[in-house]
Amino acid sequence: MISRRHMLQSASCGFGYLALQSSLCQATGSSGTSLGSTVLANTARAKRVIFLCMSGGPAQMDTFDYKPQTGNKKHPGSAFAFRQRGESGMWVSELLPETAKHADRLCVINGMHADTGNHAQSFLQLHTGERLRKRPSMGSWISYGLGSENEDLPSFISLNAAKPSVYSSAFLPTEYAGTPIGTNGENMSAATIRDISGDHLPSSIKRKQLDFVQQMNRKHAMQRSGDQHLEGVIESMELAFRMQSTAPELLDLSNETEATLKRYRVGKKLSIGTCRPTDFGRQCLLARRFAEAGVRFIELNHGGWDQHKNHRRDLKANCETTDAPIAALLEDLTARGLMDDTLVVWGGEFGRPGLTPDDGKDETGHNAKGFTFWLAGGGVKSGYVHGKTSDTGDRAVEGKVHFRDLHATILNLMGLDHHALNFQHEGRLHQLTGPEKANVVTDLFA
């Protein structure tokens, strides 16, 4: 039998949690603690990561992996013109003129490969290391290993996240899950948090309310000793309260100059063909502000790279949308002294093998055997190209880097040992890089 008093005590914990959870739109974040020296691989080269996720599979041969025109209808080569840019002479497509100005900052990996050309599975593997099962995302692992630099903000934020797999903590404690920001991502404003949090009560009263709810929650937690997910929920509620005073200021772009908003193309939305309207410039500017504020892992998401037909038209639209904002982000990180300890990562779940004529329309397929990523800052080489694909761009043939290797390398740059960063679940230890062999690609390090 359950007494009326016991029922009310138990229910109140849930009511309090739901009330504060709604104020954050599933917001959770790190408690500020880390695992200590056991997971540290070396002195960290980077303090934070900004992941520019281009979902759908960018065509490497028309962005950063130049293949001269061959005259072969089956494998015609790059569909757009390329130029060598910067002192490094890096080949960059004409579709990316602003990013090309930063060629000497880029570390391009042309030998990427993954296990499958299926979107959902490869996208999951990119983020979690596994293709089929729900697992913690890369941002959650880094948050788990290093904690937060700012106790008033989550250590992991995901902008424009269409899928929970992008920011899920899975079996890791809830506090290490990412905070998805925005209504399907991009139109999150400072007013949103202010409106939800409300101004009908002073902060001191809100604090007393939370303290009362948390007191009941902690009593409840004492009855479930060792329940890390419950502890994570309690930490999330504290973070929710602190974010109400910090997050609105970061999300409010009104104090940015007109010149800055123009450089980032904030408010400029483009919709051509299958490309979804997007304010990617706002994401990039928010990423810079979050990096300055001490957020450990920031993911930006831009979809619409799944181009089979009308490849030239839609790829041009995607590049036009993302090119200037990314260049502005790299420029500002450098000017503000953040580039050296910020690792910027660009790429998608796979690439595309090139054009095939189809009744006058462009058609490309999925290519997980060879594609391109690039890194910048955070201790990697500048103006450097690693690996190569075959003459037709259909597979990686030199300097091959699997997603597991990329994950191990990113963790190493953050000062984490990918073997030691693990978590006990269902009777065995799990890690981002999985049970298979993963290599840290030290050739990428400056």
Secondary structure, DSSP 8 states (H G I E B T S, - for coil): ---HHHHHHHHHHHHHHHHHHHTTTS-----S----GGGB-SS-S-SEEEEEEETT---GGGTTS-------SSS---SS-EEEETTTTEEEETT-HHHHTTGGGEEEEEEEE-S---HHHHHHHHHHS-SSS----HHHHHHHHH--S-TTS-SEEEES--SGGGT--TTS-GGGS-EEESSTTS---HHHHHHHH-SSS-HHHHHHHHHHHHHHHHHHHHTTTT-HHHHHHHHHHHHHHHHHHHHHHHH-GGGS-HHHHHHTTTT-----TT-----HHHHHHHHHHHHHHT-SEEEEEE-----SBSHHHHHHHHHHHHHHHHHHHHHHHHHTT-STTEEEEEE-S-B------BTTB-B---B-SSEEEEEEETTB-SSEEE-EE-TTSSSEEES-EEHHHHHHHHHHHTTB-TTT-EEEETTEEEETT-SS-----GGGB-
